[in-house]
Amino acid sequence: MKKYLFCIYTLILVIFLTGCSSNDTDGFFYNTFTKNMDMFLSNINIYVKSWGISIIIITLIVKGIILPFMLKNYKKQRTSSINMEKAKPELDLVQNKIKKLSEDQKRALNNDERMKIRIEQTELQKELFKIYKKYDCSPAIFGNLIPILIQAPFISGLYFTLQNPIYSKDILDSSFLSISLGEKSYILLILVFVIYMIVGKISQSMMQSNPMSQNTPEAERIQNVSKNMVWITPIMLTFLTYTSIAAIGIYFVVSGILVAFQILLGRKLYPPYVPKPVKTSNKQKTKLVKR
C-alpha cells in the first residue's frame, strides 16, 4: 500500500503538471481552466496595477476556495482518530492474526500451505475493512487525496497561465520587488526549496504528534510516505521553478506560505486527539464483527 499511495501522489502531480503543454491554446482543460485563469489574472492587474500582487491575489483566491475542503479533511481525520480508539481492540486482534499468518507463511513447506495462508489473510483483510466501516474510521489514505484532486485543475490552470500567458502576456516584461517576472530567479529558487522543506517538516511533525497515527500498519505506511514527500516535494517544485520564469516562483512561494498557514490552522481548529488511558483486564473479551 505504501508504494501504491506514493505512486498515486506522484501520478496526480505528473498528470496535471506535465499532462498538458503550456503552449496548448485549445481543448477542454485550456478552455475550462487555463484560459479563465489567464483572463482573471489580467482583470486583477487592471485594478492593482502590479503583476506580482496580481499573482499573490489569485493564489490567495484559489487557496481560499480550497481551504474549506482541507479543514473538512482535518475534521474528518480527528473524528476518525476518535473512532479508531474505539475500534482498536478489534483491530489489534485481527492484525495480530495477520502477523502470525505472515510468520507461518515464511515457514510454509509447500505452495498448498502458502495458498491456504493467503486465503486466510484475504479473509482477515476483509474483516479489517468491516471493522473500519463499523466504527467509521477508515484509514485516511484516499481521503487525503480528495483535496489534492479538487485543487489540482485550478492550480495547474494557473501554472500553465504563468508559463504561457496570453491575456496577461505583459507579465513577461514586468518586475516585482526588483525581480524580473519573465526571467529565471535564483532567489526564488532558494525560497521555494526552503519554504516547502519547512512545510514538509511541519506536516510530518503534526502526524507524529498524533497518538492515534501509529496504531495501525496503514497509518505507519502513510507516515513513511510522508517522510519521503518531505524531500520529494521541495526538490520537484524547485526543479519546476528552475525551468520556469520567476512568475512561477512567486506563485510557488506564496502557495507554500499559505499551505503552512492552512496546516497550522487545521491543527488549531482540530488538534490531534489524545486517547484516554484504558484499563485492560484479562476478563475482557473482544468480539469481532460478524462476517
BAFINU-602424 format. One record per residue (C-alpha): z, y, x. Coordinates in steps of 0.2 Angstrom, whole numbers. Each point is the difference from the previous one (the first is absolute). Example, Ala and Ser with C-alpha at 12.3 -4.5 7.8 and 13.67 -1.06 7.14 Angstrom:
BEGIN
<<39, -22, 62>> <<-3, 17, 6>> 
END
This chain:
BEGIN
<<0, 0, 0>> <<4, 12, 15>> <<-18, -2, 6>> <<-7, 2, -18>> <<10, 16, -3>> <<-5, 8, 16>> <<-19, -4, -3>> <<2, 8, -18>> <<7, 16, 8>> <<-14, 0, 13>> <<-14, -4, -12>> <<5, 14, -12>> <<0, 13, 14>> <<-17, -7, 7>> <<-8, 0, -17>> <<4, 18, -4>> <<-2, 7, 17>> <<-15, -9, 7>> <<-8, -7, -16>> <<-10, 15, -4>> <<-9, 12, 12>> <<5, 18, 2>> <<-18, 4, -2>> <<-2, -8, -17>> <<-4, 14, -13>> <<-3, -12, -15>> <<8, -15, -8>> <<15, -3, -11>> <<13, 3, 13>> <<-8, 16, 7>> <<-3, 7, -18>> <<17, -5, -6>> <<11, 5, 14>> <<-8, 8, 16>> <<-10, 12, -10>> <<14, 6, -11>> <<12, 1, 15>> <<-13, 11, 9>> <<-3, 11, -14>> <<19, 2, -3>> <<3, 4, 18>> <<-13, 13, -1>> <<8, 8, -16>> <<17, 0, 8>> <<-7, 10, 15>> <<-7, 13, -11>> <<18, 5, -5>> <<10, -3, 16>> <<-14, 6, 12>> <<5, -13, 13>> <<-7, -17, 3>> <<15, -7, 9>> <<12, 5, -15>> <<-13, -7, -12>> <<1, -17, 9>> <<19, 1, -1>> <<0, 5, -19>> <<-12, -14, -5>> <<10, -13, 10>> <<16, 6, -9>> <<-9, -2, -17>> <<-7, -18, 4>> <<18, -5, 7>> <<8, 8, -15>> <<-11, -10, -12>> <<5, -16, 9>> <<19, 4, 2>> <<5, -6, -18>> <<-8, -17, 4>> <<9, -1, 16>> <<17, 5, -7>> <<-3, -13, -14>> <<-3, -13, 14>> <<17, 5, 8>> <<9, -2, -16>> <<-8, -17, -3>> <<5, -6, 17>> <<18, 5, -3>> <<0, -9, -17>> <<-7, -15, 8>> <<13, 0, 14>> <<14, 1, -14>> <<-8, -15, -9>> <<-3, -9, 17>> <<19, -1, 2>> <<2, -8, -17>> <<-14, -13, 5>> <<6, -3, 17>> <<10, -16, -3>> <<-15, -8, -8>> <<-12, 6, 13>> <<11, -6, 14>> <<1, -17, -8>> <<-19, -2, -1>> <<-3, 8, 17>> <<12, -12, 8>> <<-10, -14, -8>> <<-16, 7, 7>> <<7, 2, 17>> <<6, -18, 0>> <<-17, -6, -5>> <<-8, 10, 14>> <<11, -10, 12>> <<-4, -16, -8>> <<-18, 4, 1>> <<1, 1, 19>> <<8, -17, 1>> <<-13, -8, -12>> <<-8, -15, 7>> <<-16, -1, -10>> <<-11, 11, -11>> <<6, -8, -16>> <<18, 7, 4>> <<-7, 17, 5>> <<-10, 1, -16>> <<15, -5, -11>> <<11, 13, 9>> <<-14, 14, -3>> <<0, -4, -19>> <<19, 1, -1>> <<-1, 17, 10>> <<-14, 6, -13>> <<12, -4, -14>> <<14, 9, 8>> <<-11, 15, 3>> <<-3, 0, -19>> <<18, -1, -3>> <<3, 16, 11>> <<-13, 10, -10>> <<9, -6, -16>> <<16, 7, 7>> <<-8, 16, 5>> <<-7, 2, -18>> <<16, -5, -8>> <<10, 14, 9>> <<-15, 12, 1>> <<2, 1, 19>> <<-17, -5, 7>> <<-2, 5, 18>> <<-8, 17, 2>> <<-15, -6, 9>> <<-14, 5, -12>> <<11, 13, -8>> <<0, 10, 16>> <<-19, 0, 0>> <<-2, 8, -17>> <<3, 18, 6>> <<-12, -3, 15>> <<-14, -6, -12>> <<3, 15, -11>> <<0, 13, 14>> <<-14, -8, 10>> <<-15, 7, -9>> <<7, 18, -1>> <<5, 0, 18>> <<-16, -8, 6>> <<-10, 13, -11>> <<9, 14, 9>> <<-3, -9, 17>> <<-19, -1, -2>> <<0, 18, -7>> <<7, 6, 17>> <<-11, -11, 9>> <<-16, 6, -8>> <<4, 16, -10>> <<-14, 7, -11>> <<7, 12, -12>> <<14, 4, 12>> <<-12, -1, 16>> <<7, 17, 6>> <<15, -9, 5>> <<-9, -6, 16>> <<-1, 18, 7>> <<18, 5, -5>> <<16, -2, 9>> <<19, -2, -4>> <<14, 5, 11>> <<-12, 2, 14>> <<-7, -17, -3>> <<-19, -2, -3>> <<-1, -11, -15>> <<-18, -5, 4>> <<4, -7, 17>> <<12, -13, 7>> <<18, 5, 3>> <<11, -10, 13>> <<16, 10, -7>> <<-3, -8, -17>> <<-4, -17, 8>> <<18, 0, 8>> <<8, 7, -16>> <<-8, -14, -11>> <<6, -14, 12>> <<18, 7, 1>> <<2, 4, -19>> <<-6, -17, -6>> <<11, -9, 13>> <<15, 10, -7>> <<-6, -5, -18>> <<-1, -18, 5>> <<17, 0, 8>> <<8, 8, -15>> <<-9, -12, -12>> <<6, -15, 11>> <<18, 6, 2>> <<1, 2, -19>> <<-6, -18, -3>> <<13, -6, 13>> <<14, 9, -8>> <<-3, -8, -17>> <<13, -15, 0>> <<-11, -9, -13>> <<-16, 2, 11>> <<5, -15, 11>> <<5, -13, -13>> <<-17, -8, -3>> <<-14, -7, 12>> <<-12, 11, -9>> <<10, 16, 4>> <<2, -5, 18>> <<-19, -2, 1>> <<-3, 17, -7>> <<12, 7, 13>> <<-10, -8, 14>> <<-16, 7, -7>> <<9, 17, -1>> <<4, -1, 19>> <<-18, -3, 4>> <<-6, 15, -12>> <<12, 12, 10>> <<-12, -1, 14>> <<-17, -5, -9>> <<0, 15, -12>> <<3, 14, 14>> <<-13, -8, 11>> <<-13, -2, -13>> <<2, 18, -7>> <<1, 7, 17>> <<-17, -8, 4>> <<-7, 7, -16>> <<6, 17, 5>> <<-8, -2, 17>> <<-17, -4, -8>> <<1, 14, -13>> <<1, 19, -1>> <<17, 9, 1>> <<-1, 2, -19>> <<3, -18, -2>> <<15, 1, 12>> <<7, 14, -11>> <<-1, -11, -15>> <<8, -15, 10>> <<15, 11, 6>> <<4, 8, -17>> <<-2, -17, -8>> <<12, -8, 12>> <<13, 13, -2>> <<-1, -2, -19>> <<1, -19, 2>> <<16, 2, 9>> <<7, 12, -13>> <<-5, -13, -14>> <<9, -14, 9>> <<16, 10, 2>> <<-1, 6, -18>> <<-2, -18, -6>> <<15, -4, 11>> <<10, 14, -8>> <<-4, -4, -18>> <<0, -19, 1>> <<11, -5, 15>> <<0, -18, 6>> <<12, -10, -11>> <<15, -6, 9>> <<6, -17, -8>> <<18, -3, -4>> <<9, -14, 9>> <<-1, -16, -9>> <<14, -13, 0>> <<-7, -17, 2>> <<8, -16, -6>> <<-3, -18, 2>> <<2, -3, -18>> <<-14, 12, -4>> <<-17, -8, -5>> <<-17, 8, 1>> <<-12, -5, -14>> <<-19, 2, 3>> <<-12, 6, -13>> <<-8, -14, -9>> <<-17, -5, 4>> 
END
